[in-house]
Amino acid sequence: MSDQKPIQRTLRLRQETADRLEAEAARGAESANALADRLLLEGLRALEHPLIQFRTGASGDREPHLVGTRLKVRDVIHTAREHHGDLAQTAGYFDIAVPLVEAAVAYYSDFTEEIDQAMEEATAFAERQRRRWEHQRQLLA
């Protein structure tokens, strides 16, 4: 998600909401303000895209996934491209319903730049890992 300049906004929260927000922020690496901003943004996106949910990955990054699956939107889009946009074939590849693939495409349509960046970062990471593995094999040969 983008790093736009924040604006000041005053919200009135119920005590339970404020307490839960503070407790969750204390458990994690985000301030209460950053956590509230992230949760609001993810919640608003989920209202527009109800088959998308956000999960924290192994790297600590939050990424959109298809509800009820472990599939990242970026992986579904990558596979759909490999299948030349054939959504039924993409759904068959993942053994999921076509509407889930359509949900990933709809999300991608709204947040293209963000998903493209995530795909580029994943590709670069995989390439670094491949080079590391090759170097390790050479050292042990």
C-alpha positions as CSV (number, residue, x, y, z in Angstrom):
1,M,0.0,0.0,0.0
2,S,1.2,3.5,-0.8
3,D,3.2,5.8,1.4
4,Q,1.1,8.8,1.0
5,K,1.4,11.9,3.3
6,P,-0.9,11.3,6.3
7,I,-3.7,13.7,7.2
8,Q,-4.9,14.5,10.7
9,R,-8.4,13.1,11.4
10,T,-10.2,12.8,14.7
11,L,-12.2,9.7,15.3
12,R,-14.4,8.7,18.3
13,L,-13.9,5.1,19.2
14,R,-15.8,3.0,21.7
15,Q,-13.7,2.1,24.7
16,E,-13.6,-1.6,23.7
17,T,-12.3,-0.7,20.2
18,A,-9.6,1.7,21.6
19,D,-8.5,-1.0,24.2
20,R,-8.3,-3.7,21.5
21,L,-6.4,-1.3,19.2
22,E,-3.9,-0.5,21.9
23,A,-3.4,-4.1,22.9
24,E,-2.9,-5.3,19.4
25,A,-0.4,-2.4,18.7
26,A,1.5,-3.4,21.9
27,R,1.9,-7.0,20.5
28,G,3.1,-5.9,17.1
29,A,5.6,-3.6,15.5
30,E,3.1,-0.9,14.5
31,S,1.9,2.1,16.4
32,A,-1.8,2.3,17.3
33,N,-2.2,5.0,14.6
34,A,-0.4,2.9,11.9
35,L,-2.4,-0.2,12.9
36,A,-5.7,1.7,12.7
37,D,-4.8,3.2,9.3
38,R,-3.9,-0.2,8.0
39,L,-7.0,-1.9,9.3
40,L,-9.3,0.8,8.0
41,L,-7.7,0.7,4.6
42,E,-7.8,-3.1,4.4
43,G,-11.4,-3.1,5.7
44,L,-12.5,-0.5,3.1
45,R,-10.8,-2.6,0.4
46,A,-12.6,-5.7,1.7
47,L,-15.9,-4.0,1.4
48,E,-15.2,-3.4,-2.3
49,H,-13.6,-6.9,-2.8
50,P,-15.3,-9.3,-0.3
51,L,-13.4,-12.3,-1.6
52,I,-10.1,-10.7,-0.7
53,Q,-8.5,-10.8,2.7
54,F,-5.2,-9.6,3.9
55,R,-2.6,-11.8,5.6
56,T,0.9,-11.3,7.0
57,G,3.4,-13.4,5.1
58,A,6.7,-14.9,6.2
59,S,8.5,-11.6,5.3
60,G,6.1,-9.6,7.6
61,D,4.5,-7.9,4.6
62,R,0.7,-7.8,4.3
63,E,-0.6,-9.2,1.1
64,P,-4.1,-9.7,-0.4
65,H,-5.2,-13.3,-0.6
66,L,-8.3,-15.1,-1.9
67,V,-10.7,-15.9,0.9
68,G,-10.7,-19.5,1.9
69,T,-7.4,-20.2,0.2
70,R,-3.7,-19.7,0.7
71,L,-3.5,-18.1,-2.7
72,K,-2.0,-14.6,-3.1
73,V,-3.6,-12.3,-5.6
74,R,-0.2,-11.8,-7.3
75,D,0.2,-15.6,-7.8
76,V,-3.2,-15.9,-9.3
77,I,-2.6,-13.0,-11.7
78,H,0.8,-14.4,-12.7
79,T,-0.8,-17.8,-13.4
80,A,-3.7,-16.2,-15.4
81,R,-1.1,-14.4,-17.5
82,E,0.7,-17.7,-18.2
83,H,-2.7,-19.1,-19.2
84,H,-3.2,-16.2,-21.6
85,G,-6.0,-14.8,-19.6
86,D,-8.1,-18.0,-19.6
87,L,-9.7,-17.7,-16.2
88,A,-11.3,-21.2,-16.3
89,Q,-7.9,-22.7,-17.0
90,T,-6.4,-20.7,-14.2
91,A,-9.1,-21.8,-11.8
92,G,-8.5,-25.4,-12.9
93,Y,-4.8,-25.1,-12.3
94,F,-5.4,-24.0,-8.7
95,D,-8.5,-26.2,-8.2
96,I,-10.7,-23.3,-7.2
97,A,-13.9,-21.8,-8.6
98,V,-13.8,-19.3,-11.4
99,P,-15.4,-16.6,-9.3
100,L,-12.3,-16.6,-7.1
101,V,-10.1,-16.0,-10.1
102,E,-12.4,-13.3,-11.2
103,A,-12.2,-11.7,-7.7
104,A,-8.4,-11.7,-8.0
105,V,-8.6,-10.0,-11.4
106,A,-11.1,-7.4,-10.1
107,Y,-8.7,-6.6,-7.2
108,Y,-5.8,-6.4,-9.6
109,S,-7.7,-4.1,-11.9
110,D,-8.2,-1.7,-8.9
111,F,-4.7,-2.0,-7.5
112,T,-2.6,-2.9,-10.6
113,E,0.6,-0.9,-9.6
114,E,0.6,-2.4,-6.1
115,I,0.3,-6.0,-7.4
116,D,2.8,-5.5,-10.2
117,Q,5.3,-4.2,-7.6
118,A,4.7,-7.2,-5.4
119,M,5.3,-9.5,-8.4
120,E,8.5,-7.8,-9.2
121,E,9.7,-8.0,-5.6
122,A,8.9,-11.7,-5.5
123,T,10.7,-12.4,-8.7
124,A,13.8,-10.5,-7.5
125,F,13.7,-12.4,-4.2
126,A,13.4,-15.7,-6.0
127,E,16.4,-14.8,-8.2
128,R,18.5,-13.8,-5.2
129,Q,17.6,-17.1,-3.6
130,R,18.5,-19.1,-6.8
131,R,21.9,-17.4,-7.0
132,R,22.6,-18.1,-3.3
133,W,21.7,-21.8,-3.8
134,E,23.9,-22.0,-6.8
135,H,26.8,-20.4,-4.9
136,Q,26.3,-22.8,-2.0
137,R,26.3,-25.8,-4.4
138,Q,29.6,-24.6,-6.0
139,L,31.2,-24.2,-2.5
140,L,30.3,-27.8,-1.7
141,A,31.2,-29.3,-5.0
